[in-house]
């Protein structure tokens, strides 16, 4: 692990030099974030290993020859990054644990170059880059060419102001059009173009680049009697600085998340590039109370928008056996954050998929989330190949039971034909105990595999006979009396689950959790469902012919019938226990969106009421939305509803509708 730490330090420091100093990034932002997070994790586990030159201890960047060094009286710190809604909520919870109930200022994270502007008696005397956070580069001669940087302030104050130098998208297009006509290399993106422009020794070059600025930070607000960040922004604007109007002062983390969602949608239409949202505690005294780490302020963080695609390394291709016997190749990846979650595996579907994409073990590949849920490999980056990559070879035997694989006529998938293949049984058992099915805490994937291999569990019915092996379990490493007792209690408690959980857990083809609930609410008992005809089933909204045939075929199988009878004998509930769906003309088959802070109901309560009245809820407003239910401080969803002319209900109106006779 220590060798990996040194390797990461070298990789990140080299990347910092190429990015901040040479303006020539050699790895993507996503790769950089991945390596930095891994280094943080190693150092957190072994703080005694932390090196002075670790990139976790400074902001990154070196001084290039030709520019004078400038020491920052107050260090220019960077911000910690978060990548998911849960991490934003964790940031809020950490602050509240300090006894602070914060207001937050939400700001757009401009993709440009940080700058410090120093004024004496209202006159610009120096502009500097961030550099390593303590020492930057003097870029005054170029910054003076930027029209949005005031050379003289509206008041004769001695002050330092900080912000971002950037290039607008339209400016980049115009510059590249001229460069194309002159057969010059095109500028890669707005951020690199801005950074390259500001580091020109000849200021006339920078002047032609039409750079822009947003100023967003006053390092010493207390010296000016300023008590909040919002006041600081207003004061900077009063002095003549250009500030970004796309900011919002909010009083809850829910409003922060709404701001993030809103600006994520607006992002493509903004005239400049942003890569996230900055969240800052508004009150200066609370900022001072929270303080700083070695690298970051504890009172601020930057949410980074999920990348559409990120790069990582394909380290291996392994094969899994599904419940039907289908063989699936899977990519083993160097862990990488995609759309807010860490991905280390991705399905490769089948042999043809791997060959079509020309994937090799060792390739650098791009990853994205299909439908924002399932990670997929988009393509290999052939220009990153070193010649050490290994060709993909499809297996010919089942990786679990060594049975020769078969390929069904007209299909691309290989299957293990062995109905007794242990992998098929293990997958079925894991599915049965999973969270959305019987939700048996303590029976995770690895434990289930252990119990299967030890012979304790071979069928779903065996799960409910596990208490017969209680003495055997106590002899296993890691299984104490308390953990065994908790597991057996969880198994016993699962017998009381409502019918829809059992239906989903049985693994009926094409019956997911949502379909299972539809079946349970319509038939109420297992026996009634088993007796249903195909015509009965297809008469239910959302149950089509394929699903209906699958259900009929499942219950006609004598083996499946025997399992259900055995589960009945073991005491499992076979009845729907949830609330019955009531007919209500204001809700049945209609879609609703909730926004703002609800006071009369919790969000979960409101969603459950809507579903019980035959309606559905959605997280986004569209033309299909029937009504938007608003609480206090509604955000962008409220505005969207107004734009589309969708009815807007207050909580009281919602309450009146559900109590309507």
C-alpha positions in Angstrom: 0.0 0.0 0.0 2.9 2.4 0.7 4.3 1.8 -2.8 0.9 2.7 -4.2 1.0 5.9 -2.2 4.3 6.9 -3.6 3.1 6.0 -7.1 0.0 8.2 -6.7 2.0 11.1 -5.4 4.2 10.9 -8.5 1.2 10.6 -10.8 -0.7 13.5 -9.3 2.3 15.9 -8.9 3.2 15.2 -12.6 -0.4 15.9 -13.6 -0.5 19.1 -11.5 2.7 20.4 -13.2 1.3 19.6 -16.7 -2.1 21.1 -15.9 -1.3 24.2 -13.8 2.1 25.1 -15.1 2.3 24.0 -18.7 -1.4 24.2 -19.5 -1.1 20.8 -21.1 -3.2 18.3 -19.2 -2.1 14.7 -19.7 -5.0 13.0 -17.9 -8.7 13.8 -17.6 -10.2 15.6 -14.6 -12.0 12.3 -13.7 -8.8 10.3 -13.7 -7.2 13.0 -11.5 -10.1 13.0 -9.1 -9.9 9.2 -8.8 -6.2 9.2 -8.0 -6.5 12.0 -5.5 -9.4 10.2 -3.7 -7.4 7.0 -3.5 -4.4 8.9 -2.0 -6.7 10.6 0.6 -8.0 7.2 1.6 -4.5 5.7 2.0 -3.3 8.7 4.1 -6.4 8.6 6.2 -5.7 5.0 7.1 -1.9 5.6 7.6 -1.5 9.3 8.7 2.1 8.5 9.7 3.0 8.0 6.1 2.0 11.5 4.9 4.7 13.2 2.9 5.4 16.9 2.8 5.3 16.8 -1.0 1.9 15.0 -1.1 -0.6 16.8 -3.3 -3.1 16.5 -0.4 -1.0 19.0 1.5 -0.9 21.8 -1.1 -3.0 23.3 -3.9 -0.8 22.2 -6.8 1.2 24.1 -9.4 4.7 25.6 -9.9 6.1 28.9 -11.0 7.3 29.1 -14.6 10.4 31.0 -15.6 9.7 34.5 -17.0 7.1 35.5 -14.3 7.9 37.1 -11.0 7.0 35.2 -7.9 4.2 36.6 -5.7 3.6 35.5 -2.1 0.0 35.4 -0.9 -0.4 37.0 2.5 -3.5 34.8 3.0 -3.1 31.4 1.3 -5.3 30.7 -1.8 -6.8 27.4 -0.8 -8.6 25.1 -3.2 -12.0 23.4 -2.3 -12.8 19.8 -1.4 -14.9 18.1 -4.1 -18.0 16.1 -3.7 -19.7 14.0 -6.4 -23.1 12.9 -5.2 -26.2 14.0 -3.5 -25.3 11.9 -0.4 -21.9 13.6 -0.2 -23.6 17.0 -0.3 -25.9 15.9 2.6 -22.9 14.6 4.5 -21.2 18.0 4.2 -24.3 19.6 5.7 -24.4 17.1 8.5 -20.8 17.7 9.4 -21.5 21.4 9.8 -24.6 20.8 11.8 -22.6 18.5 14.2 -20.7 21.6 15.1 -23.9 23.1 16.5 -24.3 25.4 13.4 -27.6 25.8 11.6 -26.2 27.3 8.4 -27.4 29.5 5.5 -25.6 28.6 2.3 -24.5 30.6 -0.7 -24.6 28.5 -3.8 -22.4 29.7 -6.7 -21.5 28.4 -10.1 -18.0 26.8 -10.3 -16.4 28.5 -13.3 -14.0 26.4 -15.3 -11.2 28.9 -15.6 -8.0 30.1 -13.9 -8.0 31.4 -10.3 -6.7 35.0 -9.8 -5.8 37.3 -6.9 -6.2 41.0 -7.5 -4.4 43.4 -5.2 -5.4 47.1 -4.9 -3.8 49.9 -3.0 -5.8 53.0 -2.4 -8.2 51.7 -5.1 -5.6 51.3 -7.8 -4.7 47.8 -9.2 -1.1 47.1 -8.4 -0.8 43.4 -8.8 -2.6 40.3 -10.2 -1.3 36.8 -9.4 -2.2 33.2 -10.1 -2.9 30.7 -7.3 0.4 28.9 -7.9 0.9 26.4 -5.1 -1.5 28.3 -2.8 1.3 30.2 -1.0 3.3 31.6 -4.0 1.9 32.4 -7.4 2.9 34.2 -10.6 2.7 37.9 -11.3 0.3 38.2 -14.3 -0.5 41.9 -13.8 0.5 42.9 -17.4 -2.0 40.5 -18.9 -4.8 41.0 -16.4 -4.8 44.7 -17.1 -6.0 43.9 -20.6 -9.2 42.3 -19.3 -12.0 44.9 -19.6 -14.0 43.4 -16.7 -11.1 44.0 -14.3 -11.3 47.6 -12.9 -8.0 49.4 -12.9 -9.4 51.8 -10.4 -12.1 51.0 -7.8 -15.1 53.2 -7.0 -13.6 53.7 -3.5 -9.9 54.3 -2.6 -9.6 51.1 -0.5 -6.6 48.8 -0.1 -8.1 45.4 -0.7 -7.5 41.9 -2.2 -10.2 40.3 -4.3 -10.2 36.8 -5.7 -12.1 35.2 -8.6 -11.8 33.4 -11.9 -10.5 34.4 -15.3 -12.3 32.6 -18.1 -13.1 32.6 -21.7 -16.7 32.7 -23.1 -17.8 29.9 -25.4 -18.5 32.3 -28.2 -15.1 33.9 -27.9 -13.5 30.5 -28.3 -15.5 29.8 -31.4 -14.5 33.1 -33.0 -10.8 32.6 -32.1 -10.8 29.1 -33.6 -12.5 30.3 -36.8 -9.6 32.8 -37.3 -7.0 30.2 -36.3 -8.5 27.7 -38.8 -8.3 30.2 -41.6 -4.6 30.8 -40.7 -3.9 27.1 -40.5 -3.0 27.4 -36.8 -3.8 24.7 -34.2 -7.2 25.1 -32.7 -7.6 26.0 -29.0 -8.8 22.9 -27.2 -11.3 24.3 -24.7 -12.2 27.5 -22.9 -10.3 26.7 -19.7 -7.0 25.9 -21.5 -7.4 28.9 -23.8 -7.9 31.2 -20.9 -4.9 29.8 -18.9 -2.7 29.9 -22.0 -3.7 33.5 -22.8 -3.0 34.8 -19.3 0.5 33.3 -19.3 1.7 35.0 -22.5 4.7 37.2 -22.0 3.4 39.5 -24.7 0.3 41.2 -23.3 -1.0 42.1 -26.7 -1.8 38.4 -27.2 -3.9 38.3 -24.1 -5.6 41.5 -25.1 -6.8 39.9 -28.3 -8.3 36.9 -26.5 -11.2 38.9 -24.9 -10.9 37.2 -21.5 -13.5 37.7 -18.8 -13.7 37.5 -15.0 -16.1 36.8 -12.1 -14.9 37.9 -8.7 -16.4 35.9 -5.8 -14.2 36.0 -2.7 -12.9 38.6 -0.2 -10.2 36.9 1.9 -10.5 39.2 4.9 -14.1 40.4 5.1 -14.0 41.1 8.8 -11.5 44.0 8.1 -14.3 45.7 6.3 -17.0 45.1 8.9 -18.6 42.5 6.7 -20.5 39.6 8.4 -21.6 37.4 5.6 -20.4 36.1 2.3 -23.5 37.6 0.6 -22.5 41.0 2.0 -19.0 40.5 0.7 -20.3 39.8 -2.8 -22.4 42.9 -2.7 -19.5 45.0 -1.5 -17.2 43.7 -4.3 -19.9 44.5 -6.8 -20.3 48.0 -5.3 -16.5 48.6 -5.8 -16.8 47.8 -9.5 -16.0 44.1 -9.8 -18.0 41.8 -12.1 -19.8 39.2 -10.0 -21.9 36.3 -11.2 -25.7 36.9 -10.8 -26.3 33.1 -10.9 -25.9 32.8 -7.1 -28.5 31.9 -4.6 -28.7 32.3 -0.8 -30.6 29.3 0.6 -31.6 28.1 4.1 -31.6 24.3 3.7 -29.7 21.5 2.1 -32.8 20.6 0.1 -32.6 24.0 -1.6 -28.9 23.4 -2.3 -29.8 20.2 -4.1 -32.5 22.0 -6.1 -30.0 24.7 -7.1 -27.6 21.9 -8.3 -30.4 20.2 -10.3 -31.5 23.5 -11.8 -28.0 24.7 -12.9 -27.1 21.2 -14.2 -30.0 21.5 -16.6 -29.1 25.1 -17.6 -25.4 24.3 -18.0 -25.4 23.7 -21.8 -27.1 27.0 -22.4 -24.7 29.2 -20.3 -22.3 31.4 -22.2 -19.4 30.1 -20.3 -18.2 26.6 -19.0 -19.0 25.5 -15.5 -18.1 22.1 -14.0 -20.0 22.3 -10.7 -21.6 24.3 -7.9 -19.7 25.8 -5.0 -21.5 25.7 -1.6 -20.3 28.1 1.1 -21.5 28.7 4.7 -22.8 32.3 4.5 -21.9 33.7 7.9 -18.3 34.7 8.4 -18.2 34.0 12.1 -19.4 30.4 11.4 -16.7 30.1 8.7 -14.1 31.0 11.2 -15.5 28.6 13.8 -15.4 25.7 11.3 -11.8 26.6 10.2 -9.6 24.8 7.7 -7.8 21.5 7.0 -4.2 21.6 5.6 -5.7 22.0 2.1 -9.3 23.0 2.2 -11.7 25.3 4.1 -14.2 23.2 6.1 -17.0 25.7 5.5 -17.1 25.2 1.7 -17.1 22.5 -0.8 -17.5 22.1 -4.6 -20.1 19.7 -6.1 -18.8 18.5 -9.4 -21.3 17.7 -12.1 -21.2 14.0 -13.2 -19.1 13.6 -16.3 -20.9 12.1 -19.3 -17.9 9.8 -19.8 -14.8 9.2 -17.7 -11.7 7.2 -18.3 -10.2 4.3 -16.4 -8.2 1.1 -17.0 -9.7 -2.2 -17.9 -7.6 -4.5 -15.6 -9.4 -7.8 -16.3 -12.4 -9.5 -17.9 -14.2 -12.1 -15.7 -17.3 -14.3 -16.4 -20.4 -14.7 -14.2 -23.3 -17.1 -14.4 -26.8 -15.7 -14.0 -30.0 -17.3 -12.6 -30.9 -18.6 -16.1 -27.4 -19.9 -16.8 -26.5 -17.0 -19.1 -22.7 -16.3 -19.2 -21.8 -12.7 -19.0 -18.3 -11.2 -19.5 -17.7 -8.4 -17.0 -15.1 -5.6 -17.0 -12.9 -5.3 -13.9 -12.0 -1.6 -13.7 -9.7 0.6 -11.7 -12.3 2.3 -9.5 -13.6 5.5 -10.9 -16.4 8.0 -10.0 -19.2 8.0 -12.6 -22.3 10.2 -12.1 -21.6 10.4 -8.4 -20.9 6.8 -7.6 -17.7 4.7 -7.6 -17.6 2.1 -10.4 -15.2 -0.9 -10.4 -17.2 -3.3 -12.6 -19.3 -3.0 -15.7 -21.1 -5.5 -17.8 -19.7 -6.4 -21.3 -22.9 -8.2 -22.2 -21.6 -10.9 -24.5 -18.7 -12.0 -26.7 -19.9 -10.0 -29.8 -20.1 -6.8 -27.7 -16.4 -7.2 -26.6 -15.2 -8.0 -30.2 -17.2 -5.1 -31.7 -15.6 -2.7 -29.3 -12.1 -4.3 -29.8 -11.5 -4.4 -26.1 -8.3 -5.7 -24.6 -7.2 -6.3 -21.0 -5.1 -3.3 -20.0 -6.9 -0.8 -22.3 -7.8 2.7 -21.1 -11.6 2.8 -21.7 -14.3 5.4 -21.4 -17.2 4.6 -19.0 -20.6 6.1 -18.7 -23.9 5.3 -16.9 -26.5 4.0 -19.3 -29.8 5.6 -18.3 -27.9 7.1 -15.3 -28.0 3.7 -13.6 -26.0 0.9 -15.2 -22.3 1.5 -15.9 -21.2 0.6 -19.4 -17.9 0.6 -21.4 -18.3 3.1 -24.3 -15.0 2.6 -26.1 -11.3 1.8 -25.8 -8.8 4.7 -26.3 -6.6 3.2 -28.9 -4.1 6.1 -28.7 -3.4 5.1 -25.1 -2.3 1.6 -25.9 1.2 0.6 -25.0 1.5 -2.8 -26.7 1.3 -4.7 -23.4 -2.5 -5.2 -23.6 -3.9 -8.8 -23.7 -6.5 -10.1 -26.2 -9.9 -11.1 -25.0 -10.7 -14.8 -25.2 -14.2 -16.2 -24.7 -14.4 -19.2 -22.4 -15.8 -22.5 -23.6 -16.7 -24.0 -20.2 -18.8 -22.8 -17.3 -16.6 -21.0 -14.8 -18.4 -22.7 -11.9 -19.2 -26.3 -12.9 -17.0 -26.7 -16.0 -19.9 -27.8 -18.1 -19.3 -27.0 -21.9 -21.2 -23.9 -22.8 -24.0 -23.8 -25.4 -25.2 -21.0 -27.7 -28.8 -21.0 -28.5 -29.8 -20.7 -32.2 -30.2 -17.1 -33.3 -28.9 -15.7 -30.1 -25.5 -14.1 -29.1 -25.4 -15.3 -25.5 -23.7 -18.5 -24.2 -25.4 -20.5 -21.5 -24.4 -23.1 -19.0 -27.0 -25.9 -19.6 -26.5 -27.5 -16.2 -29.7 -26.9 -14.2 -27.8 -27.9 -11.1 -24.9 -25.5 -11.7 -24.1 -24.0 -8.2 -23.7 -20.5 -9.6 -27.3 -20.4 -10.9 -28.5 -21.5 -7.5 -26.3 -19.0 -5.6 -27.5 -16.1 -7.8 -31.2 -17.1 -7.1 -30.6 -17.3 -3.4 -28.8 -13.9 -3.3 -31.6 -12.3 -5.2 -34.2 -13.8 -2.8 -32.6 -12.3 0.2 -31.8 -8.9 -1.4 -33.0 -5.6 -0.1 -35.9 -5.2 -2.5 -37.0 -8.8 -2.1 -37.1 -10.5 1.4 -34.6 -8.0 2.8 -32.8 -10.5 5.2 -30.1 -8.5 6.9 -26.9 -10.5 7.4 -27.3 -12.7 4.4 -25.0 -10.8 1.9 -23.5 -12.2 -1.2 -20.3 -13.6 0.4 -22.1 -15.1 3.4 -24.7 -16.7 1.1 -21.9 -18.3 -1.0 -20.2 -19.6 2.2 -23.5 -21.1 3.5 -24.1 -22.7 0.1 -20.6 -24.2 -0.1 -20.9 -25.5 3.5 -24.1 -27.2 2.5 -26.3 -25.2 4.9 -28.5 -23.6 2.2 -29.4 -25.2 -1.2 -32.9 -23.8 -1.8 -34.8 -20.7 -0.7 -36.7 -23.0 1.7 -33.4 -24.0 3.3 -33.0 -20.3 4.4 -35.9 -20.9 6.8 -34.4 -24.0 8.2 -31.0 -22.5 8.9 -31.7 -22.5 12.6 -31.1 -26.3 12.4 -27.4 -25.5 11.7 -27.1 -23.1 14.6 -24.4 -25.2 16.4 -22.5 -25.6 13.1 -22.5 -21.8 12.6 -20.9 -21.1 16.0 -17.9 -23.1 14.9 -17.3 -20.8 11.8 -14.8 -18.0 12.1 -16.4 -14.6 12.4 -19.8 -15.9 13.6 -20.4 -15.1 17.2 -23.6 -15.9 19.2 -25.0 -12.4 18.8 -24.4 -12.3 15.0 -26.0 -15.7 14.6 -29.0 -14.7 16.8 -29.5 -11.5 14.8 -29.4 -13.4 11.5 -31.9 -16.0 12.6 -34.2 -13.3 13.9 -34.0 -11.5 10.6 -34.9 -14.7 8.8 -37.8 -15.3 11.0 -39.0 -11.6 10.7 -38.9 -11.9 6.9 -41.8 -14.4 7.0 -44.1 -11.4 7.8 -43.2 -9.6 4.6 -46.0 -8.5 2.3 -46.7 -10.6 -0.8 -45.0 -8.3 -3.3 -41.5 -8.9 -1.7 -42.0 -12.7 -2.0 -43.1 -12.4 -5.6 -40.1 -10.3 -6.5 -37.8 -12.6 -4.5 -39.0 -15.7 -6.4 -37.3 -14.4 -9.5 -40.2 -14.8 -11.9 -38.8 -13.8 -15.3 -39.8 -10.2 -16.3 -41.3 -9.5 -12.8 -39.4 -6.7 -11.2 -40.2 -5.0 -7.9 -42.7 -2.6 -9.4 -44.5 -5.3 -11.3 -44.6 -7.5 -8.2 -46.3 -4.7 -6.3 -48.9 -4.3 -9.1 -49.7 -8.0 -9.0 -49.9 -8.1 -5.2 -52.3 -5.1 -5.0 -54.5 -6.5 -7.7 -54.7 -10.2 -6.5 -54.0 -9.8 -2.8 -53.1 -13.5 -2.2 -50.7 -15.9 -3.8 -53.5 -18.4 -4.5 -55.5 -15.9 -6.5 -52.5 -14.9 -8.5 -51.7 -18.6 -9.3 -55.3 -19.0 -10.5 -55.2 -16.0 -12.8 -55.5 -16.5 -16.6 -53.4 -14.7 -19.2 -56.5 -12.7 -20.1 -56.9 -11.6 -16.5 -53.3 -10.5 -16.2 -53.2 -8.5 -19.4 -56.3 -6.6 -18.4 -54.2 -4.9 -15.7 -52.4 -1.6 -16.7 -48.6 -2.1 -17.1 -49.0 -5.9 -17.5 -48.3 -6.8 -21.1 -48.4 -10.1 -22.9 -44.8 -11.1 -22.4 -45.0 -10.6 -18.6 -48.4 -12.4 -18.4 -47.0 -15.5 -20.3 -44.0 -15.5 -18.0 -46.2 -15.5 -14.9 -48.4 -18.3 -16.3 -45.3 -20.4 -17.3 -43.8 -20.0 -13.8 -46.8 -21.1 -11.9 -47.4 -24.1 -14.2 -44.0 -25.5 -13.4 -44.4 -28.3 -10.8 -41.0 -27.5 -9.2 -42.0 -23.9 -8.6 -45.4 -24.9 -7.2 -43.6 -27.2 -4.8 -41.3 -24.4 -3.6 -44.3 -22.1 -2.9 -46.1 -24.9 -1.0 -43.0 -25.5 1.1 -42.7 -21.8 1.9 -46.3 -21.8 3.0 -45.7 -24.7 5.3 -42.7 -22.8 6.8 -45.0 -20.0 7.7 -44.2 -17.3 5.1 -47.0 -14.8 4.5 -48.7 -15.2 1.2 -51.0 -12.1 1.4 -50.6 -8.4 0.4 -50.3 -6.4 3.6 -50.0 -2.9 2.2 -52.7 -0.3 1.8 -55.3 -0.9 -0.8 -55.4 1.4 -3.8 -58.5 3.6 -3.6 -60.1 5.1 -6.7 -59.9 8.9 -6.7 -60.5 10.8 -9.9 -57.9 13.4 -8.9 -55.1 10.9 -8.6 -55.8 7.6 -10.5 -53.3 7.1 -13.4 -51.9 10.7 -12.9 -48.3 11.8 -12.3 -47.3 14.3 -9.6 -44.1 16.1 -8.7 -43.3 17.3 -5.1 -41.0 20.3 -4.5 -40.1 22.6 -1.6 -40.1 21.9 2.1 -43.4 20.2 3.1 -44.9 21.0 6.5 -48.1 19.0 6.7 -46.5 15.7 5.4 -43.1 14.2 5.0 -42.1 13.6 1.4 -42.4 9.8 1.9 -45.9 10.2 3.4 -47.1 12.3 0.5 -45.7 9.9 -2.1 -47.3 6.9 -0.4 -50.7 8.8 -0.2 -50.5 9.5 -4.0 -49.6 5.9 -4.8 -52.4 4.6 -2.6 -54.9 6.7 -4.5 -53.7 5.3 -7.8 -51.3 8.0 -8.8 -47.5 8.1 -9.5 -44.7 10.5 -8.5 -41.8 11.7 -10.5 -38.7 13.6 -9.7 -38.9 16.0 -12.8 -41.6 18.2 -14.3 -42.7 17.4 -17.9 -45.8 17.8 -20.1 -47.0 14.5 -18.6 -47.1 15.9 -15.1 -50.7 16.3 -13.9 -49.9 18.7 -11.0 -46.9 20.0 -8.9 -47.4 20.0 -5.1 -45.4 22.8 -3.5 -44.1 23.4 0.0 -42.1 26.3 1.4 -39.2 27.7 -0.8 -40.0 25.8 -4.0 -37.2 25.7 -6.6 -36.8 25.2 -10.3 -39.6 22.6 -10.5 -42.1 25.3 -9.5 -40.8 27.6 -12.3 -40.9 24.8 -14.8 -44.5 24.0 -13.9 -45.4 27.7 -14.5 -43.6 27.7 -17.9 -45.6 24.6 -19.0 -48.9 25.7 -17.5 -49.1 22.7 -15.2 -51.5 23.0 -12.2 -49.7 23.9 -8.9 -51.2 22.7 -5.6 -50.4 24.0 -2.2 -50.1 21.5 0.6 -53.6 22.5 1.9 -55.1 21.9 -1.6 -53.4 18.5 -1.7 -54.8 17.7 1.7 -58.3 18.8 0.6 -58.1 16.6 -2.5 -57.1 13.5 -0.6 -59.9 14.0 2.0 -62.5 14.6 -0.7 -65.6 12.5 -0.2 
